[in-house]
Amino acid sequence: MIKNISLNKTWFRRLLFSYVTIFLFIVPLLMFILLMAFSELSRKTAVESNKIFTKQMLQSVDNQMQLIDNTITNEIASDDTLLGFFNPALRDDRYYSGYLSSLKVKSLMATMPLIDSIYLYRLSDDTVQTPYSVSKLAAFNDNQLIAEALKQSGLNPLWTNVRKGYTEQGEPSEFVSLVRYVPLNSGNDGLVIVNVQLQAVARFVQTLTTENSNHLSLYDREGTPIYRDIHGNDSLMTELHSSYSEWTISSSVANGNLFRLVSAISKYWIFVCIIFFFIGVLWIVLVTRRNYKPVQTIIERIQLFSQQKSAELFRKGNQDEFKFIDTALLNLMEQSNAYQKQLEEDLIFKRKHFFFEWIEGNRPLKYEEWQREMENLRMPCDFVSLCVSVLEINKYSKFTSLYSHHDQNLLKFVLSSVVMEIATTRNVTIWTEWTSNNQLTLLHQIPRVTSERNSEQIVSDIANDMMQWVKTYLDFNITIGIGSGVDRIELVHYAYVEALEALQYKPSLGEDSVICYWQIEPEGKQQSLDLLEYIRAIAFSLRTGEGDWQGSLTQFFDGIRAGLYARKELDNLMNYMIFFLQKEFTDLPADVQKIWTNAVQDKLQKAVDEWDSLDELQHMLRSVLTETTEAVATLREMSSNYMLIRKIKLYMEEHYKNPDLSLLHLSDVFHVHMKQISRTFKEEIGENFIDYLTRIRTEHAKELLVHSDYSIQEITVRIGYLHPNTFIRSFKKLVGQTPGDFRKTTHMNL
């Protein structure tokens, strides 16, 4: 018994000292590897930080120089005070050509502190004006730059390289200068030269840096220093080029010597680590060989005891001694893990399947059956009220183009997790499932409600918190629709339908918002009745080339925003617009119809199918219709018939009061056969002569009815009709009501 105890202790000591020795070798190796990894990570972080800092500095300098450039260019293009100096007619007027322009130059210098001086050079008499003096070019002390600019072939070049010049006080200094020609497109009148001292640039850069920040240097296109930090070095150097000024900025990391020292130490220690690694490997081999015999003895005894069972484990080509134990345990663990994984996957699938059946109303459920299903799915069953909301990712096509498939899934998982966390803080259990690519359906199980906070208010608070979180942390936005709260599981489907219907009003109520179903009840809708009239006005204006179709389009969308429309309603309205435009274009000449068929119709349909917001839809429609108007106008300008019709239309506008105005009358006036006038009128305008004349007279009648007290008889005569009955019949056919009713309705609205 004593001998066995002694043997056990010997085995224990053998193992202990064997692996402790290995431990003493491996730990330093791991420490050295960690040091190297930390050194490399620190270097990469420093390089990236330096790059970001350098980019911000270059952008700040470019912004200042571009501000000066844009301001001077705008002043040359639009400021009459500055251009008075270059005006030959005002050259002898010292007030306009000298005093006012001098005040304008001083004002520009005061608003942009980087500017040292501004020269105005007038080419007609070789005169140079500075903020405080006027002289001839030959006598001007800084005339070299002006002479070089006059020799250049191009207009409005970039900022000059560093040059030597003179300040307003005559002191020599170094500048970078901006030359702009007057006028901008020819330079026939003279030059405007803006000088910025290098010292001013240096002061600006110093205001953006501190003593402990990175060391910066700024060079022009030829490599001449504009600003240089005397403490700079080449440690972790970053160099960037400006696409605007073509200047180069370089930046080195402060305390960069420390990074070099750590890197040098890491390089030397790597050899020490390799040595330790090989010593450790050798020691493990020796210890393993020494301790192999006891392990082999144990394996032989096990094999002898269970020879038949081990035969299945020790297959041909697999003679590792530890496989006998390891394979048996591994098989057992793999079977257990596979079963557990399969159980979890089945549970996830069953939950999603049951969720879809429940909210979509495909499976009628009694409370007892629902409770059993929830318990089987390991979901909570307690609730006082249930409420459904749907979270929708706005502009989903843009979302899919910005993010990879992996990132999309990750962001969707984040949205699900965050909304569950927010609900947990309010003691609400929430069940989330993605019911479509861009819609996350949320089922809220609310444990209790109070008279002050009902279930709908609680869910609305959760949705508002979620909206705020998305605005703060994500680059895209969402809209959430909320259905009414219910207290029975049979009503969940209707709450889900309400939430989806609430989302249909996103175009009217706005994206990036929470839309509650009770906000869009029918009595709350304020729909405009004039939208179809606006569509007709747009179509008529495009067909005839008259009227303000853009104004009608603006009024059309203002009417939509004033009402409350679902997405389907707006899609139907847009499709009606396309249908009406197509109908109007059908009556126009073949070449105009070709414009509609080949380009306009498909573009309009694409805009109607792909829009996400009203602003986006309005912009796309305006762009397509503008192109259409320009194309049709170009064709009509080339048509001799259209030029004739334009003259006839102008004549009709002036002589609509003439009762004898007819095709025969126009034939006599324009010396064209009346049948040709009728046919050309229909082809070019898409409207009969008599319909066009009736519309002109009706529009003037409206003006008289609204803004005068003339009787119907007097108005009849004034607009070219002989009989009131004819006027009343034509007016009612076009407007939809008699002149008298129109006057009453208009006065009541006013």
URWOGI-V966550 format. One record per residue. N is the residue number from 0. RES is the residue in one small letter. BURIAL is I if it has 9 or more other ideal C-beta (glycine too) atoms within 8 Angstrom, else O. D_CENTER is the distance of its C-alpha to the mean C-alpha in whole Angstrom. Layout:
# URWOGI-V966550
n-><N:N>
res-><RES:RES>
burial-><BURIAL:BURIAL>
d_center-><D_CENTER:D_CENTER>
This chain:
# URWOGI-V966550
n-><0:1:2:3:4:5:6:7:8:9:10:11:12:13:14:15:16:17:18:19:20:21:22:23:24:25:26:27:28:29:30:31:32:33:34:35:36:37:38:39:40:41:42:43:44:45:46:47:48:49:50:51:52:53:54:55:56:57:58:59:60:61:62:63:64:65:66:67:68:69:70:71:72:73:74:75:76:77:78:79:80:81:82:83:84:85:86:87:88:89:90:91:92:93:94:95:96:97:98:99:100:101:102:103:104:105:106:107:108:109:110:111:112:113:114:115:116:117:118:119:120:121:122:123:124:125:126:127:128:129:130:131:132:133:134:135:136:137:138:139:140:141:142:143:144:145:146:147:148:149:150:151:152:153:154:155:156:157:158:159:160:161:162:163:164:165:166:167:168:169:170:171:172:173:174:175:176:177:178:179:180:181:182:183:184:185:186:187:188:189:190:191:192:193:194:195:196:197:198:199:200:201:202:203:204:205:206:207:208:209:210:211:212:213:214:215:216:217:218:219:220:221:222:223:224:225:226:227:228:229:230:231:232:233:234:235:236:237:238:239:240:241:242:243:244:245:246:247:248:249:250:251:252:253:254:255:256:257:258:259:260:261:262:263:264:265:266:267:268:269:270:271:272:273:274:275:276:277:278:279:280:281:282:283:284:285:286:287:288:289:290:291:292:293:294:295:296:297:298:299:300:301:302:303:304:305:306:307:308:309:310:311:312:313:314:315:316:317:318:319:320:321:322:323:324:325:326:327:328:329:330:331:332:333:334:335:336:337:338:339:340:341:342:343:344:345:346:347:348:349:350:351:352:353:354:355:356:357:358:359:360:361:362:363:364:365:366:367:368:369:370:371:372:373:374:375:376:377:378:379:380:381:382:383:384:385:386:387:388:389:390:391:392:393:394:395:396:397:398:399:400:401:402:403:404:405:406:407:408:409:410:411:412:413:414:415:416:417:418:419:420:421:422:423:424:425:426:427:428:429:430:431:432:433:434:435:436:437:438:439:440:441:442:443:444:445:446:447:448:449:450:451:452:453:454:455:456:457:458:459:460:461:462:463:464:465:466:467:468:469:470:471:472:473:474:475:476:477:478:479:480:481:482:483:484:485:486:487:488:489:490:491:492:493:494:495:496:497:498:499:500:501:502:503:504:505:506:507:508:509:510:511:512:513:514:515:516:517:518:519:520:521:522:523:524:525:526:527:528:529:530:531:532:533:534:535:536:537:538:539:540:541:542:543:544:545:546:547:548:549:550:551:552:553:554:555:556:557:558:559:560:561:562:563:564:565:566:567:568:569:570:571:572:573:574:575:576:577:578:579:580:581:582:583:584:585:586:587:588:589:590:591:592:593:594:595:596:597:598:599:600:601:602:603:604:605:606:607:608:609:610:611:612:613:614:615:616:617:618:619:620:621:622:623:624:625:626:627:628:629:630:631:632:633:634:635:636:637:638:639:640:641:642:643:644:645:646:647:648:649:650:651:652:653:654:655:656:657:658:659:660:661:662:663:664:665:666:667:668:669:670:671:672:673:674:675:676:677:678:679:680:681:682:683:684:685:686:687:688:689:690:691:692:693:694:695:696:697:698:699:700:701:702:703:704:705:706:707:708:709:710:711:712:713:714:715:716:717:718:719:720:721:722:723:724:725:726:727:728:729:730:731:732:733:734:735:736:737:738:739:740:741:742:743:744:745:746:747:748:749>
res-><m:i:k:n:i:s:l:n:k:t:w:f:r:r:l:l:f:s:y:v:t:i:f:l:f:i:v:p:l:l:m:f:i:l:l:m:a:f:s:e:l:s:r:k:t:a:v:e:s:n:k:i:f:t:k:q:m:l:q:s:v:d:n:q:m:q:l:i:d:n:t:i:t:n:e:i:a:s:d:d:t:l:l:g:f:f:n:p:a:l:r:d:d:r:y:y:s:g:y:l:s:s:l:k:v:k:s:l:m:a:t:m:p:l:i:d:s:i:y:l:y:r:l:s:d:d:t:v:q:t:p:y:s:v:s:k:l:a:a:f:n:d:n:q:l:i:a:e:a:l:k:q:s:g:l:n:p:l:w:t:n:v:r:k:g:y:t:e:q:g:e:p:s:e:f:v:s:l:v:r:y:v:p:l:n:s:g:n:d:g:l:v:i:v:n:v:q:l:q:a:v:a:r:f:v:q:t:l:t:t:e:n:s:n:h:l:s:l:y:d:r:e:g:t:p:i:y:r:d:i:h:g:n:d:s:l:m:t:e:l:h:s:s:y:s:e:w:t:i:s:s:s:v:a:n:g:n:l:f:r:l:v:s:a:i:s:k:y:w:i:f:v:c:i:i:f:f:f:i:g:v:l:w:i:v:l:v:t:r:r:n:y:k:p:v:q:t:i:i:e:r:i:q:l:f:s:q:q:k:s:a:e:l:f:r:k:g:n:q:d:e:f:k:f:i:d:t:a:l:l:n:l:m:e:q:s:n:a:y:q:k:q:l:e:e:d:l:i:f:k:r:k:h:f:f:f:e:w:i:e:g:n:r:p:l:k:y:e:e:w:q:r:e:m:e:n:l:r:m:p:c:d:f:v:s:l:c:v:s:v:l:e:i:n:k:y:s:k:f:t:s:l:y:s:h:h:d:q:n:l:l:k:f:v:l:s:s:v:v:m:e:i:a:t:t:r:n:v:t:i:w:t:e:w:t:s:n:n:q:l:t:l:l:h:q:i:p:r:v:t:s:e:r:n:s:e:q:i:v:s:d:i:a:n:d:m:m:q:w:v:k:t:y:l:d:f:n:i:t:i:g:i:g:s:g:v:d:r:i:e:l:v:h:y:a:y:v:e:a:l:e:a:l:q:y:k:p:s:l:g:e:d:s:v:i:c:y:w:q:i:e:p:e:g:k:q:q:s:l:d:l:l:e:y:i:r:a:i:a:f:s:l:r:t:g:e:g:d:w:q:g:s:l:t:q:f:f:d:g:i:r:a:g:l:y:a:r:k:e:l:d:n:l:m:n:y:m:i:f:f:l:q:k:e:f:t:d:l:p:a:d:v:q:k:i:w:t:n:a:v:q:d:k:l:q:k:a:v:d:e:w:d:s:l:d:e:l:q:h:m:l:r:s:v:l:t:e:t:t:e:a:v:a:t:l:r:e:m:s:s:n:y:m:l:i:r:k:i:k:l:y:m:e:e:h:y:k:n:p:d:l:s:l:l:h:l:s:d:v:f:h:v:h:m:k:q:i:s:r:t:f:k:e:e:i:g:e:n:f:i:d:y:l:t:r:i:r:t:e:h:a:k:e:l:l:v:h:s:d:y:s:i:q:e:i:t:v:r:i:g:y:l:h:p:n:t:f:i:r:s:f:k:k:l:v:g:q:t:p:g:d:f:r:k:t:t:h:m:n:l>
burial-><O:O:O:O:O:O:O:O:O:O:I:O:O:I:I:O:O:I:I:O:I:I:O:O:I:I:O:I:I:O:O:I:I:O:I:I:O:O:I:I:O:I:I:O:O:I:I:O:I:I:I:O:I:I:I:O:I:I:O:I:I:I:O:I:I:I:I:I:I:O:I:I:I:I:I:I:O:O:I:O:I:I:I:I:I:I:I:O:O:I:I:O:O:O:O:I:I:I:O:I:I:I:I:I:I:I:O:I:I:O:O:I:O:I:I:I:I:I:I:I:I:I:I:O:O:O:I:I:I:I:I:O:O:O:O:O:I:O:O:I:O:I:I:O:I:I:I:O:I:O:O:O:O:O:O:O:O:O:I:I:O:I:I:O:I:O:I:I:O:O:O:O:I:O:I:I:I:I:I:I:I:I:I:I:O:O:I:O:I:I:I:I:I:I:I:I:I:I:O:I:I:I:O:I:I:O:O:O:I:O:O:O:O:I:I:I:I:I:I:I:O:O:O:O:O:I:I:O:O:O:O:I:O:O:I:I:O:I:I:I:O:I:O:O:I:O:I:I:I:I:I:I:I:O:O:I:O:O:I:I:O:I:I:O:I:I:O:O:I:I:O:I:I:O:O:I:I:O:I:I:O:O:I:I:O:O:I:O:O:O:I:O:O:O:I:I:O:O:I:O:O:I:I:O:O:O:O:O:O:I:O:O:I:I:O:O:O:O:O:O:O:O:I:I:O:O:I:I:O:O:O:O:O:O:O:O:O:O:O:O:O:O:O:O:O:O:I:O:O:I:I:I:O:I:I:I:I:I:I:O:O:O:O:O:I:O:O:O:O:I:I:O:I:I:I:O:I:O:O:O:O:O:I:O:I:I:I:I:I:I:I:I:I:I:O:I:O:O:I:O:O:O:O:O:O:O:O:I:O:O:I:I:O:I:I:I:O:I:I:I:O:I:I:I:O:I:O:I:I:I:I:I:I:I:I:O:O:O:I:I:I:I:I:I:I:I:I:O:I:O:O:O:O:I:I:I:O:I:I:I:I:I:I:I:I:I:I:O:I:I:I:O:O:I:O:I:I:I:I:I:I:I:I:I:I:I:O:O:I:O:I:I:I:I:I:I:I:I:I:I:I:I:I:I:I:I:I:I:I:O:I:I:I:I:I:I:I:O:I:I:O:O:O:O:O:O:O:I:O:O:I:O:O:I:I:I:I:I:I:I:I:I:I:I:I:O:O:O:I:O:O:I:I:O:I:I:I:O:I:I:O:O:I:I:I:I:I:O:O:I:I:O:I:I:I:I:I:I:O:I:I:I:O:I:I:O:O:I:I:O:O:I:I:O:I:I:O:O:I:I:I:O:I:I:I:O:I:I:O:O:I:O:O:I:O:I:I:I:O:I:I:I:O:I:I:I:I:I:I:O:I:I:I:O:I:I:O:O:I:O:I:I:O:I:I:O:I:I:I:O:I:I:O:O:O:I:O:O:O:O:I:O:I:O:I:I:I:O:O:I:O:I:O:I:O:O:I:I:O:I:I:I:I:I:I:I:I:O:I:O:O:I:I:I:I:I:I:I:O:I:I:I:I:I:I:I:O:O:O:O:O:I:O:O:I:I:O:I:I:I:I:O:O:I:O:I:I:I:O:I:I:I:O:I:I:O:O:O:I:O:O:I:I:O:I:I:O:O:O:O>
d_center-><83:83:82:79:78:78:77:74:73:74:71:69:69:69:65:64:66:64:61:61:62:59:56:58:56:53:52:52:50:47:47:47:44:42:43:42:39:38:39:36:33:34:34:31:29:31:30:26:26:28:25:23:25:26:23:22:25:25:22:24:26:24:23:26:28:25:25:29:28:26:28:31:30:29:32:34:32:33:35:39:40:39:40:44:45:44:46:49:50:50:51:54:53:52:50:47:48:48:48:45:43:44:43:39:39:41:38:35:37:37:33:32:35:34:36:40:41:40:42:43:45:46:48:50:53:51:50:48:47:46:45:49:51:51:53:54:52:55:56:52:52:48:49:48:44:45:47:45:42:45:45:42:41:37:35:33:33:31:33:36:38:40:43:46:46:48:47:48:51:52:51:50:46:43:40:37:37:35:36:35:37:38:37:34:35:39:40:43:43:43:41:39:39:37:38:37:39:39:40:37:34:36:36:33:32:35:33:30:32:35:38:37:34:33:35:34:35:33:35:35:35:38:38:40:39:37:37:38:39:43:42:40:41:39:38:35:34:30:30:27:27:25:24:24:28:29:30:31:30:32:32:34:35:37:40:39:43:42:40:42:45:44:43:46:48:46:47:50:50:49:52:54:51:52:56:56:54:57:59:57:57:61:62:60:62:65:65:64:67:69:68:67:71:71:67:69:72:70:68:72:73:70:70:74:73:71:72:71:67:66:67:64:62:64:63:64:62:60:63:61:63:61:59:62:60:57:57:58:56:53:54:54:51:49:50:49:46:45:47:44:41:42:43:40:38:40:39:35:36:38:36:33:36:38:34:33:37:37:34:34:38:39:42:44:45:47:47:49:48:44:46:47:44:42:45:45:41:42:40:41:42:43:41:42:39:36:33:30:26:23:20:17:14:11:10:12:12:9:10:13:12:10:13:17:19:21:18:17:21:21:18:19:22:21:20:23:25:24:24:28:28:27:30:32:32:33:36:34:34:31:31:28:27:24:26:23:20:18:20:22:26:27:31:32:36:37:40:41:40:42:43:40:37:37:35:32:32:32:29:27:27:26:23:22:23:21:18:18:19:15:14:16:15:13:9:8:10:14:16:20:23:26:30:33:35:38:41:42:41:42:39:36:35:35:33:30:31:30:27:25:27:25:21:22:22:18:18:20:20:16:14:14:17:21:23:26:29:31:29:29:32:34:36:32:31:31:30:31:34:33:30:32:34:31:30:34:33:30:32:35:33:32:35:38:35:36:35:31:29:26:27:28:25:24:26:26:22:24:26:24:22:26:27:26:25:24:22:25:26:24:24:27:27:25:27:30:28:28:32:33:31:33:36:36:36:38:41:40:41:41:38:36:36:35:32:31:32:31:27:26:27:25:22:22:23:20:18:20:19:16:14:13:13:15:13:12:15:17:15:16:19:20:19:21:24:24:25:27:29:29:31:33:34:35:37:39:40:41:43:47:47:44:45:48:47:45:48:49:47:47:51:50:48:51:54:52:55:58:59:60:57:57:56:60:60:56:58:61:59:57:59:58:59:58:57:54:53:52:51:49:47:46:45:43:42:42:44:48:50:51:48:46:49:49:45:46:49:47:44:47:49:46:46:50:50:47:48:52:55:56:58:57:60:59:56:57:59:56:54:56:58:61:61:59:59:58:55:55:54:52:50:50:49:46:44:46:48:51:51:53:50:47:49:50:46:44:47:46:42:43>
